[in-house]
Amino acid sequence: YLDALNPGIKNLSKDEQIKFSKKSIIKEKIKKNEILKTFENPTVRAQLLENFLKKIYLNIGLKNLNEFKKYLILKNVEYKYVEKKIENEALWNELIYIKFKDKLRVNEKNLREKINKNINEGSKSYLLSEIVFEIDKNEKVEKKYEKIKKTIIDEGFSNAAIKYSISETSKMSGVLDWIDENSLNENVKKILASKKRNEYTQPITVPGGFLILKINDIKITKLKINIQQELNKLTNETKNYQLNKFSVLHFNKIKNNSDINEI
């Protein structure tokens, strides 16, 4: 299943594959238990499930759902099995939204000012990959970063994301969607502005750990912008960015209070 969704896993050693698989199973179990505690009859809206699946098959270079189903047959993975796992992720996202929606903060005035500026100068977007990592009690962030950096240099950013990232994007080698710079907080925006394509950042402190971002590509779009549509898009991106951080925090809190038997 993991190999089908992220072919880069085959580049890991057998021990590393087992370690990644174990980490994935633990995450899934913890999230599923929390979902069952929260929802009486957990169900996923068809459109939401479709959006999740689309992001996955586009990430591995497939054009549509039919191609994805044929691809899974070649990988000896049942589509219904994948669908159930994606449903779990969609429900977790729904859970995070319900718990933290009142804590989401969007400065609409600020976004409007940025949109008006983009009309004249163009809108910059980044295609990013991420590694979100945490450190143990007696571990220093510099030491952990050097370890991750060595893996990036030796094996590439994708493999480093698979090995070290605690974000759900690790299943897809850390790849994120295109993100408009105006949806990023000012600190991250400033850091990325100093980087070029294929460069990555030093660790950035975020809720629940540390974040390394790599710029895969940059585009500047000059278009006639529908201000309201652009505002809606940036508002959603800003909220999603915040929800991802709340997701990491909430998961770590549950994990720390869980009794996990890895045998």
QUIMOVEN-V869944 format. One line per field, one symbol per residue. ss: DSSP state (a for helix, b for strand, c for the rest). A space follows every 50 residues. Layout:
ss = ???
This chain:
ss = caaaacaaaaaccaaaaaaaaaaaaaaaaaaaaaaaaacccccccaaaaa aaaaaaaaacccccaaaaaaaaaaccccaaaaaaaaaaaaaaaaaaaaaa aaaccccaaaaaaaaaaaaaacbbbbbbbbbbbcccccccaaaaaaaaaa aaaaacaaaaaaaacccaaaaaccbbbbbbaaaccaaaaaaaaccccccb cccbbbccbbbbbbbbbbbbbcccccaaaaaaaaaaaaaaaaaaaaaaaa aaaaaaccccccc
